[in-house]
């Protein structure tokens, strides 16, 4: 049901009309530290020559649409030297400035990436919903954080839960990090990794879930 991950990818989505950017990676082993190393809007004003003895007001200046915030440009991806296996993750915030947080989930690569100010600071393999309870695609805002959440429907612990939908889809820590397991639509990550994410995000931060969309370094993560 799942593809083995052998390459690193970042997936991108443009919202509104088209869709989505996602982080995909591959790695193995225990967490390691990795050392990584707008155009201003143009204002165009039009002038209309007034006829004799008549004053015609100038049109309002036309301003180009602002570029996405610089923090959403992918500036770094973590150096993951080996295929990413379930239960493993990478994390490195050394030298990364404060800035907007974006989380990407790629269901094809089975990976989650978290970006701060455009720098990937963490990545891990995930388990997700399939069959009759698939993980939904799209862009979601984190609406609730609960470090000690227990599912109302299944009675199962969901540590470091980040709620994405009103019907229970969330990102949370999972003790069963194996590719043969599936969730009821949630995105499960190693519990230690979920705790790290929990400490970085705030309510309203965006999570982008796609299925195999790719983006090169230097591309923009856009989320409306």
Buried (B, 14 or more C-beta within 10 A) or exposed (E): EBEEBEEBBBBBBBBEEEBBBBBBBBBBEEBBEBEBEEEEEEEEEEEEEEEEEEEEEEEEEEEEEEBBBEBBBBBBBBBBEEBBBBBBBBBBBEEBEEBBBBBBBBBBBBBBBBBBBBBBBBBBBBBBBBEEBBBEBBBBEBEEBBBEBEBEEEEBBBBBBBBBBEEBBBBBBBEEBEBEBBBBBBBBBBBBBBBBBBEBBEEEBBBBBBBEBBBEEEBBBBBE
